[in-house]
Amino acid sequence: MIITRTAILLILTLCALPLSANGVLRNGAGARGMSTGGDGLVFSNDPLNAMNSNPAALSRWDDSELLLGLTAAILDAEYSNSVSTDNEADSTPRLIPDVAYVHALGNRLTLGASVSPVSSLEADWEFPDPPGALGVTFGQQTHKSSFIALRSAVGLGYQVNPRFSIGTSVGLIYNRNRLKAPYIFQSHPILAGALGGVKVLTNLEADGFGWNGVFSATYRLHDDVELGLSYTTETDFEATGTIRGLAPLGIGSFTHDAEVETHLPQIVSTGLSWEINDPLRIGFQVDWIDWSDAFEDLPLHLTNGTNAVLNGILGSTSIDDTAPLNWKDRFVYRLGLEYDWSEQLQLRAGYSFGESPVQSETLTPTTAAIMKHTLGFGAGYRMGKYNIDLAYQWDLPTEDGVGTSQLLAGEYNNSEVDVSIHWLSIAISFTDPYRRDK
């Protein structure tokens, strides 16, 4: 089967057409994963994707390899509500580092280690605050949120026989939550019930740890075809910190100790890689992401309140509140291509598609992870023991609107958000001794 270089360029271009329900998760780890549509299970021939998506692939290494990567994310978003239009989010690039290392132990066993964010989202807006319950408004305000989950992991891959490999990686995940914005109480019996959703100006900082595991297996059905299966466990966080803010109606400033419960979903993935001929490989992958359990709601537990007036109104120094999210489970479909243009140069392309897990009835500008279509391009260049990978990924513009919001006070009624994200990534790896692995 002969495929000319012109035909390959055409295929790579077509496969970059938009066909991601990844929510707050990264759509592929590092330059290689991002350029092939997030096909980290089937294209796991670099340390970062092996550690995060397919630790069974660690068994392919018979030497050592170190990878250092850096990714820049640029948010392009607009938000309109009942009192203002065309409010633009801050587009300052956010930098994401990646480190991964593998080392063959012998006896078909390979060790891996990595430090890499599995989620790194931040939104920074400034727009007029719409009047809420009791007519409360804080005027022109910053609406800033961030959700960071940094995974530090160790893994093992074992080659059971030449066709079958298994592996696992276990990660300790640091979680950071930041929210600087007006907050509307949603379930508290007084602040949400009797008063209809009181709004306060908040500055929340909370940090915590959780852990997860990735378990995978690969089986070579044929010399040119390999099947992969992986399972990622759910991650539970109880981040603790402080919330400071300003309450309306002359109540004044307050401070509470804060505890925020958040989760990352369990994921089941299966995929197939096919080496069509010597230079060309194609990969298909399907992920099922359990968003409905992980992002059903957002509980907030506040204790040790310092404002005597607020404590007197509530009859307590504590506040428990839960904001509804109601995200839906989603399938994500991925297609990626790798083509060896020459001994040194490799070209890549990919796309992914999945319906957004976010429901319009609970959509806000700080939870607008609504992208559906993602495309990517990339290239890798080998120079002896060194390999340089570059990638560009684009979460294509997606627009969603809220008619009547399920959130109290009606502030998000008749609002609309339009979001896209540009990603640029570079990774440099060093192998000793030099190994060319497909």
C-alpha positions in Angstrom: 0.0 0.0 0.0 1.7 3.2 -1.2 0.5 6.5 0.1 2.2 9.6 -1.3 3.3 12.6 0.8 0.7 14.7 -0.9 -2.1 12.3 0.1 -0.8 12.2 3.7 -0.9 16.0 4.0 -4.5 15.9 2.7 -5.4 13.2 5.3 -3.8 15.2 8.1 -5.7 18.3 7.1 -9.1 16.5 6.9 -8.5 14.9 10.3 -8.0 18.3 11.9 -11.6 19.3 11.0 -13.7 19.7 14.1 -15.5 16.6 14.9 -14.6 17.5 23.5 -16.7 16.7 26.5 -13.6 16.8 28.6 -15.1 19.3 31.1 -12.3 20.5 33.4 -9.9 17.8 32.3 -7.1 18.4 29.8 -7.7 17.1 26.4 -4.5 15.1 26.0 -1.3 15.2 28.1 1.6 17.2 26.6 2.5 17.9 23.0 2.0 14.4 21.6 -1.3 13.7 23.3 -2.7 17.2 22.4 -1.7 16.9 18.7 -3.5 13.5 18.3 -6.9 14.5 19.8 -6.1 13.3 23.3 -5.5 9.7 22.1 -3.3 9.0 25.1 -4.3 5.4 25.4 -3.5 4.3 21.9 -0.6 6.8 21.2 1.3 6.3 24.5 4.8 6.1 23.2 6.0 9.0 25.4 6.5 8.9 29.2 3.8 11.5 29.9 0.9 9.8 28.1 2.0 6.4 29.4 1.9 7.6 33.0 -1.4 9.5 32.7 -3.4 7.3 30.2 -1.8 3.9 29.7 0.8 2.7 32.2 0.9 -0.7 30.5 2.8 1.0 27.7 5.7 1.6 30.2 6.7 -2.0 29.4 7.8 -0.8 25.9 10.9 0.9 27.3 14.2 -1.0 27.6 16.1 2.1 28.6 15.6 5.4 30.4 13.8 8.5 29.1 13.2 12.0 30.6 10.6 14.4 29.3 10.2 18.1 30.1 7.2 19.9 28.7 5.5 23.3 28.8 2.0 24.2 27.6 0.4 27.6 27.2 -3.4 28.0 27.3 -5.1 31.2 25.9 -8.8 31.7 26.7 -10.9 33.5 24.2 -14.4 34.1 25.7 -17.3 36.5 25.8 -20.2 36.8 28.3 -23.5 38.7 28.1 -26.2 39.0 30.7 -29.3 41.1 31.4 -27.3 44.3 32.2 -24.2 44.1 29.9 -23.0 42.6 26.6 -19.8 41.4 25.0 -17.8 41.2 28.3 -14.4 39.6 27.4 -12.4 37.3 29.7 -8.7 38.0 30.4 -6.7 36.3 27.6 -3.3 36.3 29.3 -1.6 32.9 28.6 -1.6 30.4 31.5 1.5 28.2 31.6 1.3 24.4 32.5 4.5 22.4 33.2 4.9 18.6 32.7 7.7 16.3 33.8 7.8 12.5 33.2 10.5 9.8 33.5 10.7 6.1 32.7 13.4 3.6 33.6 13.6 -0.1 32.6 14.2 -2.3 35.6 14.8 -5.5 33.7 12.7 -8.7 33.7 10.1 -7.0 31.5 9.3 -4.5 34.3 9.6 -0.7 33.8 9.2 2.1 36.4 7.7 5.5 35.7 7.2 8.8 37.5 5.5 12.0 36.5 4.3 15.4 37.8 1.6 16.8 35.6 -1.7 18.8 35.9 -4.7 16.8 35.0 -6.8 19.9 35.2 -5.7 23.5 34.9 -8.5 26.0 34.2 -8.8 29.6 35.1 -11.3 32.3 34.1 -11.0 36.0 34.9 -13.9 38.3 34.0 -14.9 41.8 34.9 -18.5 43.0 34.3 -21.4 44.7 36.0 -23.0 42.6 38.7 -26.8 42.2 38.0 -29.3 43.0 40.8 -30.1 39.9 42.8 -32.4 39.1 45.7 -33.5 42.2 47.7 -32.1 44.3 44.8 -28.5 43.7 46.0 -25.7 44.5 43.5 -22.0 45.2 43.9 -21.6 47.1 40.7 -18.6 46.5 38.4 -16.9 43.4 39.8 -14.2 40.8 39.1 -15.5 37.3 38.5 -12.4 35.1 38.8 -12.2 31.3 39.3 -9.5 28.6 39.1 -9.5 24.9 39.5 -6.1 23.2 39.6 -5.4 19.5 40.0 -1.7 18.6 40.0 -0.9 14.9 39.9 2.4 13.4 41.2 2.5 9.8 40.3 4.6 6.6 40.2 3.8 3.7 37.9 4.8 0.2 36.8 4.4 -1.5 33.4 4.9 -5.3 33.0 5.1 -7.2 29.7 3.4 -10.5 30.4 4.3 -11.8 27.0 5.3 -10.2 23.6 1.6 -9.5 22.9 0.1 -8.7 26.3 1.1 -5.9 28.8 -0.4 -4.6 32.0 0.3 -1.5 34.1 -0.8 0.9 36.8 0.1 4.3 38.1 -1.0 5.8 41.4 -1.0 9.5 41.9 -1.3 12.0 44.8 -3.2 15.0 43.5 -2.9 18.5 44.9 -6.1 20.5 44.4 -6.4 24.3 44.5 -9.7 26.2 44.4 -9.9 30.0 44.0 -13.1 32.1 43.6 -13.3 35.8 43.7 -16.8 36.8 42.7 -20.3 37.6 44.0 -21.7 34.3 45.4 -25.4 33.6 45.7 -26.5 31.1 48.5 -28.5 28.3 47.0 -29.7 25.9 49.7 -29.2 27.5 53.2 -32.6 27.7 54.9 -32.3 31.4 55.7 -29.9 32.9 53.2 -31.4 30.9 50.3 -34.8 30.0 51.6 -36.4 32.8 53.6 -34.4 35.6 51.9 -34.5 34.0 48.4 -30.8 33.8 47.6 -28.7 36.4 49.4 -25.6 37.5 47.5 -22.3 38.2 49.1 -19.0 39.4 47.7 -16.5 36.6 48.3 -12.8 35.7 48.1 -12.3 32.0 48.6 -9.0 30.2 48.8 -9.0 26.4 49.6 -6.4 23.7 49.0 -6.4 19.9 49.6 -5.2 16.5 48.4 -6.7 13.4 46.9 -5.5 10.4 45.0 -6.4 8.2 42.0 -5.2 5.2 40.1 -4.9 4.4 36.5 -5.0 0.7 35.4 -4.5 -0.4 31.9 -3.8 -3.4 29.6 -2.8 -3.7 26.0 -3.0 -6.6 23.7 -1.5 -6.9 20.2 -4.1 -8.6 18.0 -1.8 -8.5 15.0 1.7 -7.3 14.3 0.1 -4.0 13.1 -3.0 -3.8 15.4 -3.0 -3.2 19.2 -6.1 -3.0 21.5 -6.0 -0.9 24.7 -8.2 -0.7 27.8 -7.9 1.6 30.8 -9.7 2.6 33.9 -9.1 5.8 36.0 -10.6 5.9 39.5 -12.6 8.8 40.9 -10.7 11.4 42.8 -12.2 13.0 46.0 -11.0 16.3 47.4 -11.8 18.1 50.7 -10.1 21.4 50.2 -9.8 23.6 53.2 -9.0 27.3 53.5 -10.6 30.7 54.2 -13.4 32.7 52.7 -13.5 36.4 53.2 -16.2 38.7 51.9 -18.7 41.5 52.2 -22.3 41.0 53.1 -25.1 43.4 52.0 -27.6 45.4 54.0 -25.1 46.9 56.4 -23.9 43.6 57.7 -20.3 44.3 56.6 -17.2 42.2 56.2 -16.9 38.6 57.3 -14.4 35.7 57.5 -15.1 32.0 57.8 -13.0 28.8 57.7 -14.0 27.0 54.5 -14.2 23.4 53.3 -15.1 22.7 49.7 -15.9 19.2 48.4 -14.9 18.6 44.8 -14.3 15.5 42.7 -12.7 14.3 39.4 -14.6 11.6 37.6 -13.9 8.0 37.0 -13.1 7.3 33.3 -13.3 4.1 31.2 -11.4 4.2 27.9 -10.9 1.8 25.1 -8.9 2.2 21.9 -7.3 0.7 18.9 -4.1 1.6 17.1 -3.4 0.4 13.5 -0.1 0.7 11.7 -1.5 1.0 8.2 1.9 0.8 6.6 5.5 1.5 7.9 5.2 5.3 8.1 1.5 5.7 9.0 -0.4 4.9 12.2 -4.0 5.7 13.0 -5.7 5.5 16.4 -9.3 5.4 17.6 -10.3 5.9 21.2 -13.6 6.2 23.1 -13.8 7.5 26.7 -16.8 7.3 29.1 -16.6 10.0 31.7 -18.8 9.8 34.8 -19.5 13.5 35.3 -22.9 12.9 36.9 -21.4 11.6 40.2 -18.4 13.9 40.2 -20.1 17.2 39.4 -23.7 16.7 40.7 -23.3 19.6 43.1 -20.8 21.8 44.9 -21.0 21.6 48.8 -19.6 24.5 50.8 -19.1 24.2 54.6 -18.2 27.4 56.4 -17.3 27.6 60.1 -16.1 30.0 62.8 -17.7 33.1 61.3 -16.4 36.4 62.6 -19.3 38.8 61.9 -21.5 39.1 65.0 -24.4 40.6 63.1 -24.5 37.7 60.5 -24.0 35.1 63.3 -26.9 36.6 65.1 -29.2 36.5 62.1 -28.3 32.9 61.4 -28.1 31.8 65.0 -24.9 30.1 64.3 -21.2 30.7 63.3 -21.5 28.1 60.6 -23.1 28.1 57.1 -23.7 25.0 54.9 -24.7 25.6 51.3 -24.8 23.5 48.2 -24.8 24.8 44.6 -26.4 22.5 42.0 -24.3 21.6 38.9 -26.1 18.6 37.4 -23.4 17.7 34.9 -24.2 14.7 32.6 -22.2 11.6 31.8 -20.5 11.9 28.4 -18.7 9.8 25.7 -15.7 11.4 24.0 -14.7 10.1 20.6 -11.1 10.6 19.4 -9.2 10.0 16.2 -5.5 10.6 15.7 -2.8 10.1 13.1 1.0 9.8 13.2 3.1 9.8 10.0 6.9 9.4 9.8 7.7 11.9 7.1 11.4 10.9 7.4 13.7 9.2 9.8 13.8 12.4 11.9 10.4 14.1 11.3 7.0 12.9 12.4 3.7 14.6 11.7 0.6 14.3 13.8 -3.1 15.4 13.7 -6.2 14.5 15.5 -9.7 15.5 16.6 -12.1 14.7 19.4 -15.8 15.2 19.8 -18.2 15.0 22.8 -21.3 16.8 24.0 -20.7 19.2 26.8 -21.5 17.8 30.3 -22.5 21.3 31.5 -26.3 21.9 31.6 -27.4 25.3 30.4 -29.8 25.7 33.4 -26.8 25.8 35.8 -24.3 27.5 33.5 -22.3 30.5 34.8 -19.3 32.3 33.3 -17.1 30.6 35.9 -18.2 27.1 35.0 -18.3 27.5 31.2 -16.4 24.3 30.3 -18.7 23.8 27.4 -16.4 23.0 24.4 -17.5 20.2 22.2 -15.1 20.1 19.2 -11.3 20.0 19.5 -8.7 19.8 16.7 -4.9 19.4 16.9 -1.7 19.5 14.8 1.8 18.6 15.8 5.2 17.5 14.8 8.2 15.7 16.4 11.8 15.9 15.4 14.5 13.4 16.5 18.1 14.5 16.9 20.1 11.5 18.1 19.2 11.0 21.8 16.9 14.1 21.8 13.4 14.5 20.6 11.4 17.8 20.3 7.6 17.7 20.0 5.4 20.7 19.2 1.6 20.9 19.2 -1.2 23.3 18.6 -4.7 22.5 19.8 -7.9 24.5 19.4 -11.1 24.0 21.4 -13.4 25.4 18.8 -15.8 28.3 19.7 -18.9 27.0 21.4 -21.9 29.2 22.4 -24.5 28.3 25.1 -27.2 30.4 26.6 -29.4 30.4 29.7 -33.1 31.1 29.4 -34.4 30.5 32.9 -31.6 29.5 35.3 -32.1 26.9 38.1 -29.8 29.0 40.3 -31.6 31.4 42.7 -32.1 35.1 42.3 -32.4 35.0 38.5 -29.1 36.7 37.9 -28.1 34.3 35.2 -31.4 34.4 33.4 -31.1 35.5 29.7 -27.3 35.2 29.7 -25.0 33.8 27.1 -21.3 32.7 27.0 -19.1 32.0 24.0 -15.8 30.2 24.7 -12.8 28.8 22.8 -9.3 28.0 24.0 -6.0 27.9 22.1 -3.2 25.6 23.4 0.5 25.6 22.4 2.8 22.9 23.8 6.5 22.0 23.6 8.2 18.9 25.0 11.8 17.9 25.0 12.8 14.4 25.8 16.2 12.6 26.2 16.7 8.9 25.7 19.7 6.9 26.8 20.5 5.0 24.7 18.8 6.3 21.6 15.6 4.3 20.8 13.1 4.8 18.0 9.8 3.4 19.2 6.6 3.4 17.3 
